[in-house]
Amino acid sequence: MMTHHDPLGEFLVKLKNAKRSGKMSFRFTASIKLKEVAKLLLKKSVFISCSSEFVSFSKKNSNLRKEIVTCFFAKSNDELFFEDYRRISRPGKKIFLNAKKLKDKFLRTNGIVVVNTSTLGLTTANSAIKNEIGGEPLFEI
């Protein structure tokens, strides 16, 4: 049986669980895409800061290192604007929308919609709409 690994889904679950449990920070194993998501949410004032550290561990006679990122929320949990997240495109069901469909679906949302575009990389739906670029909407918080 094959197992599927979804780092973005794990990141969102950790974000939601940290908020629900009243914590002011949470940790995740870093990847390039998740660091970009954290930077984007840092710009949108969800996080006040993010720091990273390298952790060494042994696995079958080899020493490995992985990067652990800790993000601190900008506001207390009562003041955070999101209650939950909604995954839009996921590994089993990829969704790609052109600029017009992005505008129709996400222009008037109150939260942040993160979109993966070919030219801008990870960005918000509002900036993708402003630049008239389509892409893959990943999630909304």
Backbone as CSV, one residue per row, in Angstrom:
resi,resn,N_x,N_y,N_z,CA_x,CA_y,CA_z,C_x,C_y,C_z
1,MET,0.844,-1.178,0.000,0.000,0.000,0.000,0.887,1.238,0.000
2,MET,0.598,2.179,-0.875,1.368,3.415,-0.939,0.774,4.443,0.016
3,THR,1.647,5.177,0.642,1.178,6.273,1.481,1.458,7.581,0.763
4,HIS,0.568,8.508,0.903,0.728,9.815,0.276,1.120,10.823,1.345
5,HIS,2.052,11.660,0.991,2.547,12.661,1.925,2.071,14.030,1.436
6,ASP,1.406,14.768,2.283,0.887,16.085,1.933,1.414,17.110,2.941
7,PRO,2.594,17.703,2.703,3.169,18.637,3.669,2.313,19.890,3.878
8,LEU,1.675,20.370,2.821,0.841,21.560,2.964,-0.369,21.262,3.845
9,GLY,-0.955,20.088,3.680,-2.078,19.696,4.536,-1.664,19.581,5.993
10,GLU,-0.476,19.015,6.243,0.030,18.918,7.614,0.273,20.303,8.199
11,PHE,0.810,21.220,7.394,1.056,22.589,7.830,-0.255,23.259,8.259
12,LEU,-1.297,23.098,7.442,-2.586,23.729,7.747,-3.230,23.131,8.994
13,VAL,-3.103,21.825,9.180,-3.661,21.185,10.376,-2.933,21.676,11.624
14,LYS,-1.605,21.803,11.547,-0.836,22.300,12.690,-1.194,23.753,12.995
15,LEU,-1.408,24.553,11.968,-1.815,25.951,12.142,-3.167,26.030,12.852
16,LYS,-4.123,25.237,12.386,-5.462,25.231,12.983,-5.430,24.716,14.423
17,ASN,-4.687,23.628,14.668,-4.627,23.057,16.012,-3.949,23.989,17.000
18,ALA,-2.914,24.709,16.551,-2.239,25.665,17.440,-3.184,26.796,17.819
19,LYS,-3.980,27.249,16.860,-4.934,28.320,17.150,-6.016,27.839,18.106
20,ARG,-6.555,26.650,17.849,-7.632,26.123,18.696,-7.186,25.817,20.116
21,SER,-5.931,25.407,20.280,-5.453,25.064,21.619,-4.925,26.267,22.381
22,GLY,-4.926,27.447,21.773,-4.507,28.664,22.464,-3.012,28.906,22.466
23,LYS,-2.262,28.191,21.647,-0.819,28.387,21.604,-0.492,29.648,20.800
24,MET,0.654,30.240,21.108,1.091,31.436,20.388,2.093,31.097,19.286
25,SER,2.459,29.828,19.141,3.394,29.436,18.093,3.143,27.985,17.711
26,PHE,3.719,27.588,16.583,3.701,26.188,16.196,4.932,25.901,15.351
27,ARG,5.286,24.616,15.262,6.497,24.191,14.554,6.122,23.247,13.415
28,PHE,6.913,23.311,12.340,6.720,22.388,11.233,8.058,22.106,10.570
29,THR,8.148,20.967,9.898,9.344,20.610,9.147,9.342,21.396,7.846
30,ALA,10.452,22.058,7.583,10.500,23.003,6.473,10.693,22.320,5.129
31,SER,10.036,22.875,4.136,10.310,22.591,2.733,10.263,23.948,2.028
32,ILE,10.711,24.002,0.816,10.764,25.283,0.110,9.373,25.882,-0.024
33,LYS,8.396,25.065,-0.389,7.038,25.562,-0.585,6.416,26.042,0.729
34,LEU,6.634,25.293,1.810,6.054,25.696,3.093,6.704,26.969,3.624
35,LYS,7.990,27.156,3.355,8.632,28.407,3.771,8.051,29.584,2.998
36,GLU,7.724,29.381,1.720,7.082,30.442,0.936,5.695,30.761,1.478
37,VAL,4.942,29.737,1.861,3.613,29.954,2.450,3.747,30.730,3.750
38,ALA,4.718,30.364,4.588,4.923,31.066,5.852,5.314,32.522,5.615
39,LYS,6.171,32.789,4.604,6.544,34.173,4.279,5.340,34.967,3.815
40,LEU,4.482,34.335,3.013,3.286,35.018,2.522,2.340,35.354,3.672
41,LEU,2.143,34.426,4.603,1.286,34.679,5.756,1.941,35.674,6.713
42,LEU,3.277,35.729,6.724,3.998,36.723,7.521,3.712,38.117,6.989
43,LYS,3.679,38.259,5.659,3.365,39.555,5.036,1.931,39.980,5.339
44,LYS,1.027,39.018,5.446,-0.388,39.325,5.670,-0.735,39.422,7.152
45,SER,0.267,39.516,8.006,0.106,39.744,9.449,-0.558,38.604,10.203
46,VAL,-0.454,37.394,9.700,-0.918,36.245,10.469,0.158,35.886,11.491
47,PHE,1.430,35.943,11.047,2.557,35.663,11.927,3.331,36.945,12.197
48,ILE,3.933,37.028,13.380,4.793,38.168,13.677,6.245,37.844,13.323
49,SER,6.646,36.587,13.479,8.001,36.186,13.100,8.058,34.675,12.913
50,CYS,9.067,34.263,12.164,9.349,32.847,11.968,10.853,32.658,12.116
51,SER,11.248,31.616,12.811,12.667,31.315,12.961,12.883,29.849,12.643
52,SER,14.103,29.522,12.209,14.369,28.133,11.856,15.614,27.635,12.576
53,GLU,15.659,26.332,12.757,16.797,25.676,13.370,16.985,24.327,12.697
54,PHE,18.223,23.857,12.679,18.516,22.554,12.100,18.629,21.528,13.218
55,VAL,17.991,20.380,13.011,17.998,19.302,13.989,18.669,18.101,13.339
56,SER,19.635,17.512,14.032,20.330,16.330,13.529,19.699,15.068,14.112
57,PHE,19.643,14.031,13.309,19.146,12.747,13.782,19.825,11.645,12.984
58,SER,19.867,10.471,13.542,20.510,9.327,12.883,19.457,8.389,12.329
59,LYS,19.769,7.883,11.141,18.857,6.937,10.523,19.684,5.949,9.706
60,LYS,19.732,4.726,10.140,20.453,3.650,9.452,21.886,4.035,9.115
61,ASN,22.663,4.316,10.132,24.090,4.609,10.015,24.412,5.880,9.231
62,SER,23.495,6.796,9.114,23.797,8.073,8.462,23.217,9.195,9.315
63,ASN,23.952,10.269,9.391,23.478,11.439,10.131,22.758,12.369,9.173
64,LEU,21.545,12.679,9.488,20.720,13.549,8.655,20.379,14.819,9.420
65,ARG,20.078,15.864,8.681,19.655,17.121,9.293,18.368,17.565,8.611
66,LYS,17.460,18.058,9.402,16.268,18.652,8.810,16.009,19.993,9.474
67,GLU,15.362,20.847,8.738,15.108,22.194,9.214,13.721,22.253,9.848
68,ILE,13.660,22.759,11.066,12.401,22.949,11.782,12.146,24.453,11.879
69,VAL,10.974,24.874,11.441,10.605,26.292,11.474,9.569,26.495,12.565
70,THR,9.757,27.533,13.363,8.794,27.914,14.394,8.200,29.256,14.006
71,CYS,6.873,29.325,13.913,6.189,30.577,13.590,5.391,31.033,14.799
72,PHE,5.447,32.332,15.072,4.739,32.933,16.187,3.587,33.773,15.640
73,PHE,2.402,33.588,16.224,1.244,34.349,15.778,1.400,35.822,16.114
74,ALA,0.871,36.691,15.252,0.995,38.135,15.444,0.051,38.641,16.522
75,LYS,-1.061,37.973,16.713,-2.079,38.429,17.664,-2.439,37.275,18.572
76,SER,-3.137,37.585,19.639,-3.611,36.501,20.491,-4.665,35.698,19.730
77,ASN,-4.936,34.497,20.192,-5.849,33.616,19.473,-7.255,34.180,19.351
78,ASP,-7.677,34.992,20.309,-9.007,35.586,20.221,-9.085,36.620,19.108
79,GLU,-7.938,37.262,18.802,-7.924,38.326,17.804,-7.608,37.831,16.397
80,LEU,-7.173,36.569,16.249,-6.866,36.059,14.918,-8.144,35.985,14.094
81,PHE,-8.038,36.375,12.841,-9.228,36.523,12.020,-9.743,35.217,11.444
82,PHE,-8.964,34.159,11.429,-9.442,32.940,10.798,-9.910,31.938,11.843
83,GLU,-10.936,31.228,11.528,-11.457,30.172,12.390,-10.973,28.810,11.907
84,ASP,-10.930,28.653,10.619,-10.591,27.375,10.035,-9.962,27.623,8.671
85,TYR,-9.557,26.597,8.012,-9.043,26.712,6.668,-9.883,25.830,5.757
86,ARG,-9.787,26.099,4.480,-10.483,25.270,3.493,-9.482,24.936,2.401
87,ARG,-9.221,23.682,2.223,-8.307,23.236,1.182,-9.060,23.252,-0.132
88,ILE,-8.523,23.890,-1.159,-9.210,23.997,-2.440,-8.658,22.959,-3.424
89,SER,-7.378,23.045,-3.718,-6.731,22.072,-4.585,-5.873,21.168,-3.704
90,ARG,-5.966,19.877,-3.920,-5.206,18.939,-3.095,-4.564,17.893,-3.996
91,PRO,-3.670,17.076,-3.448,-2.950,16.138,-4.307,-3.849,15.211,-5.128
92,GLY,-4.961,14.784,-4.608,-5.849,13.891,-5.343,-6.779,14.596,-6.307
93,LYS,-6.888,15.908,-6.185,-7.815,16.658,-7.038,-7.236,18.054,-7.285
94,LYS,-6.447,18.173,-8.334,-5.834,19.453,-8.680,-6.856,20.321,-9.397
95,ILE,-6.897,21.591,-9.025,-7.814,22.543,-9.636,-6.996,23.722,-10.145
96,PHE,-7.166,24.064,-11.410,-6.506,25.215,-11.997,-7.579,26.153,-12.538
97,LEU,-7.465,27.432,-12.228,-8.448,28.421,-12.661,-7.758,29.547,-13.411
98,ASN,-8.409,30.036,-14.470,-7.858,31.204,-15.143,-8.198,32.460,-14.336
99,ALA,-7.703,33.603,-14.761,-7.859,34.840,-13.989,-9.332,35.212,-13.815
100,LYS,-10.157,34.997,-14.836,-11.572,35.356,-14.740,-12.296,34.496,-13.704
101,LYS,-12.013,33.203,-13.704,-12.658,32.320,-12.722,-12.149,32.589,-11.310
102,LEU,-10.861,32.932,-11.164,-10.345,33.332,-9.853,-11.092,34.559,-9.346
103,LYS,-11.313,35.513,-10.248,-12.022,36.739,-9.879,-13.454,36.430,-9.463
104,ASP,-14.132,35.575,-10.216,-15.520,35.230,-9.901,-15.644,34.520,-8.554
105,LYS,-14.695,33.635,-8.234,-14.803,32.835,-7.014,-14.250,33.506,-5.769
106,PHE,-13.130,34.246,-5.905,-12.392,34.649,-4.716,-12.196,36.149,-4.531
107,LEU,-12.777,36.985,-5.358,-12.533,38.424,-5.227,-13.125,38.991,-3.948
108,ARG,-14.266,38.494,-3.528,-14.948,39.070,-2.382,-14.820,38.240,-1.096
109,THR,-13.793,37.429,-0.987,-13.618,36.640,0.228,-12.995,37.484,1.326
110,ASN,-13.348,37.206,2.559,-12.821,37.950,3.691,-11.434,37.486,4.113
111,GLY,-11.104,36.241,3.855,-9.826,35.685,4.283,-8.749,35.827,3.223
112,ILE,-7.725,35.014,3.377,-6.601,34.993,2.441,-6.692,33.711,1.634
113,VAL,-6.668,33.840,0.312,-6.634,32.692,-0.584,-5.237,32.640,-1.181
114,VAL,-4.515,31.539,-0.959,-3.161,31.380,-1.478,-3.237,30.625,-2.791
115,VAL,-2.621,31.224,-3.828,-2.670,30.684,-5.181,-1.242,30.432,-5.656
116,ASN,-1.020,29.297,-6.285,0.277,28.995,-6.889,0.183,29.317,-8.370
117,THR,0.954,30.320,-8.830,0.931,30.718,-10.231,2.262,30.376,-10.881
118,SER,2.261,30.349,-12.203,3.495,30.005,-12.912,4.478,31.172,-12.941
119,THR,3.999,32.397,-12.958,4.910,33.542,-13.058,5.207,34.199,-11.714
120,LEU,4.234,34.302,-10.827,4.433,34.964,-9.542,4.813,34.001,-8.429
121,GLY,4.721,32.709,-8.649,4.943,31.742,-7.577,3.753,31.738,-6.635
122,LEU,3.998,31.563,-5.346,2.912,31.600,-4.367,2.527,33.043,-4.096
123,THR,1.262,33.325,-4.224,0.755,34.678,-4.003,-0.687,34.588,-3.536
124,THR,-1.276,35.732,-3.240,-2.683,35.741,-2.853,-3.552,35.826,-4.107
125,ALA,-4.808,35.471,-3.956,-5.718,35.526,-5.095,-5.907,36.959,-5.571
126,ASN,-5.919,37.923,-4.642,-6.106,39.316,-5.040,-4.976,39.815,-5.928
127,SER,-3.728,39.468,-5.618,-2.629,39.924,-6.468,-2.600,39.169,-7.797
128,ALA,-3.022,37.906,-7.818,-3.118,37.169,-9.082,-4.205,37.776,-9.968
129,ILE,-5.324,38.174,-9.362,-6.407,38.800,-10.119,-5.958,40.150,-10.650
130,LYS,-5.243,40.913,-9.811,-4.765,42.235,-10.223,-3.810,42.132,-11.410
131,ASN,-2.963,41.106,-11.434,-2.021,40.894,-12.538,-2.611,40.067,-13.677
132,GLU,-3.892,39.699,-13.553,-4.621,38.921,-14.548,-3.905,37.607,-14.884
133,ILE,-3.569,36.866,-13.831,-2.876,35.595,-13.964,-3.720,34.507,-13.284
134,GLY,-3.863,33.390,-13.927,-4.551,32.260,-13.327,-3.570,31.377,-12.583
135,GLY,-4.087,30.347,-11.955,-3.209,29.444,-11.221,-3.991,28.393,-10.451
136,GLU,-3.307,27.781,-9.508,-3.891,26.721,-8.698,-4.185,27.270,-7.302
137,PRO,-5.457,27.488,-6.949,-5.775,27.939,-5.604,-5.557,26.798,-4.600
138,LEU,-4.642,26.996,-3.647,-4.265,25.925,-2.730,-5.181,25.849,-1.532
139,PHE,-5.363,26.975,-0.823,-6.201,26.969,0.359,-6.680,28.380,0.676
140,GLU,-7.666,28.433,1.557,-8.219,29.717,2.021,-8.273,29.676,3.535
141,ILE,-7.774,30.747,4.174,-7.923,30.860,5.624,-8.636,32.150,5.941
